[in-house]
């Protein structure tokens, strides 16, 4: 477990390089935001997480029964369940702060980087075209 990286993973680096090449500037691993997002587009208040399928419970209904049959089943089921709960808590905190949360699975980034960038650009476009006159949130919270 100690060899599993928490930042600068290959999926993060690939997404960051593509964003940079398209002219988007960001901050990485912002520690003063809940969950320490992998990428933050501060200008648009977008927090992006690059989640691995295993540790964040992709297809949990399929994965959980397989884990229950494996060694150390209690540990893994408890750990991944808690990770999924924490992801939901972090999403709620960031939304409450006025941000937008985008989560990508690692395989989606590796196989469909253009689709991932399109999702981000759609969110940015939506924010640019929707004028929110009630915006009171301090942008300093997202720097």
ChimeraX attribute file (.defattr): number of C-alpha atoms within 10 A of each C-alpha:
attribute: neighborCount
match mode: 1-to-1
recipient: residues
	/A:1	4
	/A:2	5
	/A:3	5
	/A:4	7
	/A:5	9
	/A:6	9
	/A:7	15
	/A:8	13
	/A:9	14
	/A:10	14
	/A:11	20
	/A:12	21
	/A:13	15
	/A:14	15
	/A:15	22
	/A:16	20
	/A:17	12
	/A:18	15
	/A:19	20
	/A:20	12
	/A:21	10
	/A:22	10
	/A:23	9
	/A:24	13
	/A:25	15
	/A:26	20
	/A:27	15
	/A:28	18
	/A:29	19
	/A:30	18
	/A:31	11
	/A:32	11
	/A:33	17
	/A:34	16
	/A:35	18
	/A:36	17
	/A:37	24
	/A:38	24
	/A:39	23
	/A:40	26
	/A:41	20
	/A:42	18
	/A:43	13
	/A:44	17
	/A:45	21
	/A:46	23
	/A:47	29
	/A:48	22
	/A:49	21
	/A:50	24
	/A:51	21
	/A:52	16
	/A:53	16
	/A:54	14
	/A:55	14
	/A:56	20
	/A:57	20
	/A:58	16
	/A:59	10
	/A:60	17
	/A:61	9
	/A:62	10
	/A:63	14
	/A:64	17
	/A:65	12
	/A:66	12
	/A:67	16
	/A:68	14
	/A:69	10
	/A:70	10
	/A:71	9
	/A:72	10
	/A:73	15
	/A:74	12
	/A:75	12
	/A:76	17
	/A:77	19
	/A:78	10
	/A:79	15
	/A:80	18
	/A:81	17
	/A:82	15
	/A:83	15
	/A:84	16
	/A:85	13
	/A:86	14
	/A:87	18
	/A:88	11
	/A:89	14
	/A:90	18
	/A:91	20
	/A:92	16
	/A:93	16
	/A:94	20
	/A:95	15
	/A:96	10
	/A:97	17
	/A:98	18
	/A:99	21
	/A:100	20
	/A:101	19
	/A:102	18
	/A:103	15
	/A:104	18
	/A:105	17
	/A:106	20
	/A:107	14
	/A:108	17
	/A:109	20
	/A:110	15
	/A:111	10
	/A:112	12
	/A:113	17
	/A:114	14
	/A:115	12
	/A:116	21
	/A:117	16
	/A:118	12
	/A:119	14
	/A:120	17
	/A:121	14
	/A:122	12
	/A:123	16
	/A:124	18
	/A:125	12
	/A:126	11
	/A:127	14
	/A:128	11
	/A:129	8
	/A:130	9
	/A:131	9
	/A:132	9
	/A:133	6
	/A:134	6
	/A:135	8
	/A:136	8
	/A:137	11
	/A:138	10
	/A:139	14
	/A:140	7
	/A:141	13
	/A:142	22
	/A:143	16
